[in-house]
């Protein structure tokens, strides 16, 4: 299959149980696009086809640039539906995680950006229900924006209008990032299920793994309600501050104990990221030596390392200037 509609296919960029996503090219508009096609083994299932089309309609109605937009819909010759979306070319957050955990400050800024994206979706009256690293695309920033990537939500196949969410009784989602109330499948969930997932993703960015390991819905259901997430102290050492409390509330088993709004969580994560940035020079100054272990450890496992290296480099560069200035001063005072 080389062409779908007017779109020339270039390469496959994703495949799941229900659909395949291709990177294509729109010659008329001179842009790359993403084309999502229903898998042929589900083509005869009316309920799956309707869910596929519902995802396209929902994405089309959402106006936020934090959600991938759909701008075309069609059928293949064999009757399978497809829809065409904006192509977001920065990869996914899962690609980032495969390289290891992030520097703590970077992880918190990413988490805050994700929380803002989810808040935008909630502002449209929609609950995502499957916020996972693989469903979070990275849109490369332009020079005017400092070149910083932004998180864009994709794969709204499980998303529902918030008004409908409380009536859903099927347990769906990715277990390691799924809120406990979703696992129960009793319909008792709302936007706070996404808040939980944002916390789980941010925790994974900080540590390299989700806060709780769950290979199945059963693992979600059997989790001890009183088991807190592992302390972040092994990662952040003496810089934990209020972060353990932030994640304890974000990942609370009981819905009533959790943050109610994603933008509230974004505010807290941004505040913690800013605190760590401000503390970094002080922590670097308190440590007078750099060991081989420091040099071999990733900046993610020891966030101040990168900053310590930068400060050390500036110090070494400044030494010749200091000595030169001292020499000139001595010549002026005593050389005449």
N, C-alpha and C positions, 0 to 999 in steps of 0.2 A: 504494500500500500504506500504509494508515493505522494498521493494528493487526496485531500479531503475537502470537498467543496472547492473554494478558490484558494485553499491554503496548501502550499507545498511543505511536506513533512521533511524535517532535517534529522532529528534523532529522538529516541525515547528518553524521557526525563523522569518517568515514574510509572510504577505499575502496582496495583493492589488487587484485592480479591474481586472487586466489582468493575474496575475500569483501568484504562491505560492512558497516560498523559504523554503527548508528543510536543516537542518544540517545532513549530511550523513558521512559515513566512507568508505574510500577506503582501503580494506584489502590488495590489491596488493602493494600499496605505503605506507601503515601504517600511513595515515594522515586523519584528518577531512577535509571535503569538504562542499561546499554549492551547492545545486542543485535547480535550478529555473525551474519550470514547468508551461507551459501555462495553464490557467484556462479552464476547459472543456466547459464552456458556450461560449468561444470565438474560440473554435477549428475549427468551420466551416467558420470562417471569414478569407478569404485569406489575406486581407490587415493587419489584426492584427497578423497573423502568420508570415508574412513577416517582420513586424516591430520587432517582438520578435526575429527572426533569425538575423535581421540586428544589433540588440543590441549585440548579441553574437559575430558576426563577427567584429564589431567595437571594442569591448573590447579585443578581441583576438589580433587585430593589434596593440594596444597601448602597448608600451614597458615599460612605467613608473611604478615603484612600488607604485606610489601614486594612481593607479587605479586598482581595482580588476581585476585579470586576469582570462580569460576563457581558459580551457584546454581540454574540451571534449564537444561533442554535440551528441544528439541521439533522438530517438522517442520511446514513450510508445507503448504498444500493441494497444491502441485505436488511434494511429496516432499523438497524441499531442507531440510537440517538447519539449525538455528540454536541458539545458546546465549546465555544471558543472564548478564551480569557486573555487578560493581559499577561504577558510573559514577564516574570520577575526573575532576573538573571543572577542573583547573588548567592544561589544555593539555599540550603535550609539550616536551621539551628542544629539539626541532627548532624550535619556535616561538620559544624564547629565542634560539637561534643566528641566526635570521633577522634579529634586531635588531642583530647584531654581536657581537664577542667581549666577554667579561665582564671586569670588574675581576678582577685576578689572584687576590686572596684569595677572592672569591666563587667563581671557577672552581675553585679547589682544594677548597673546602668542598663544592661540588656533586660534584666528582669523588670525594671521600671518601664522600659519601652514596651515590653510585652503587656504589662498591666494596662498601659495607656491604650494599646490596640484593642484589648479585650473590653475595656471600658467604652471604647467607641462602638464596638459591636453591641454591647448592652444598651448603649444609647439609642440604637436602632430597634431595641426591643427583642433582641435575639440572644439565645444562649448557645454557645458553641458545642459543648459536651465532649469534645475530643481535642483539647489543647495539649499537644505533644510536640516535641522538637521536630518531628518529621513533617508536621503540618504548619510549621512556621517558616515562611519564606523571608529572605533577606533582600531588600531593595537597595541596590548601591546608591549612595548619596552623591550629589554633584558637588563641585568645588565651592559653590556658594554656601552649601550647608556643611562645609568642613569635611566632605567626603565620608561622613558617617552613614553606615547602613541603618535601615529602619526595618522593623519587623512588620510583616504583612501576613494576615491570617488567610489560610487557604483550607481546602477540604471541608466544606460545610455540609457534608453528606449526612451528618448526625445532628446538625444544628436545627433548633426549633424556636419558634416564637416563644417568648417568655411566658405568655399567657397559656401556652399549650404544654409547657414543660412539666408542670405539676401533675398532669394527667398521664404521663408516659410511664409504662410499667415494664418495659423491656430494658434489661441491664446491658448497656452498650458503652464502648469507649476502650481506652488502652489501660489495662489494669494498674500499671505502675504509676500512672498519672491521674487515676480516676478517684474522685471523691467517694468516700464510703457510702453515701446515700445513693449514688448512682448504682453501685454494686447491688444494693438491696432490691432495686427494681420496683419500688413501691410508689414511684411517682412523687416522692417527697423531696424534690430538689428545685433549686432556682439558680440565679446568677452566682451564688456562693460556691456552686460546684466548679465553675470556671475559675473563681478566685483560688480555690484549692489547687487546681491544675497549674495556675500561674506560679504559685508557691513551689509546687513540686518541680517544675521546669527550672526555676531560678535556683533551687537547692541543687539540682543536678549540675547546673553551670558552675556552682561554687565547689562542688565535691567530686564531680565526675560520675555520680550515680543518683538515682531517685531516692527520696527519703525513706521509702518503704519498698521492698522488693515484692512484687506481685506478678506471678506468671499466669494467673487465672482470676476469674471473678470470685472463685472460692477463697483465694488468698486475701482478697479485699474484704470479704465478709467475715473471715476468721481473724482479722487483725484485732489486737487488744485495744479497746477504746482508750485506755489510759496510757498507752505506750507513746512517749513523746519522740519526735525525730531526734536522731543522734546529734549531739552538740557539735556546733561548728568550731569549737575551740581547737581541735587538731589541725584545722585549715587556717584559721585566723589568729591562733595563739592568743596573745593578750589584747587583741583588737575586736573581740566578739561584741562588746558593748551590749546593745539591746537587740542584736540580731537573733539570738536564740529565742527571745520573747516574741519577736516579729514572726518567726517561722512557727513557733508553737501555736500562735493564734491563726496564722494563715492555713496551717495544716491540721487544725483542730478536727477531731473525729466528729464532734457534735456540731451541727450546722449553726446553732445559736451562739456558739463560742467563736465563730469565725468572723473575719472582716466582712461587712455587708457589701462593700463597693470595691471594685477593682481600682478605681482612681485613688481611694484611700490607701490601698496597698502600694500603689505607685509612689505616693507621697512619702511613705515610710522608707521604701527602698532607695529613693533618691536622697533622702536625708542621711541614710546610713552610708551610701556611696560617697557623699560629700564629706561626711565625718572621716571616713577612712582616707580620703584624699588629703584632708587637712592634717591628719595625724602622721602621714607617711614620712615627712621630713624629720619630725621629732623622733620617730622610731628608728630612722636611719642614723640619726646623730647619736642615739643611745648605744648603738652597736659599733665598735671601733675596728673590728676586723671582718674580713670576708674570707670564709673558709672554702676549701674545694667543694664541700657539700653544697654551699650556697651557689657556686657556679654551675654545679651539675643539676641543681633542682630547677624545675620549671618555674617561671614567674607566677604560675597559677598556684603552686603549692606554697610559695613564699612571696606574697604580693610585693613587699618592699624591695626585692632584689633588683628589679629593673631600675627603680628610682635610686637605689644605692649606687649602682653602676654609673648612672648618669651623673650623680653628685661627685663620685670619685673622679670621673673623667674631667669634669669642670675644674676640680681642685688641681689635678695634674697640669691642666692647661694654664691655670692661673699662676702656678709657681714661678715660671720664668719671668712673668710680668712683675711679680712682687720683688724678685731679686733685682731685676733691672731698675725698678723704681728706687729700691734701697741704695743701689750703687750710684745712681744719679744724685740722690739726696745727699749721700756721703761726700761726693765730689764737690757739690755746691757748698756744703758746710765747712769742709776741711781742706779742699783741694786748692783753694785760692791762697 
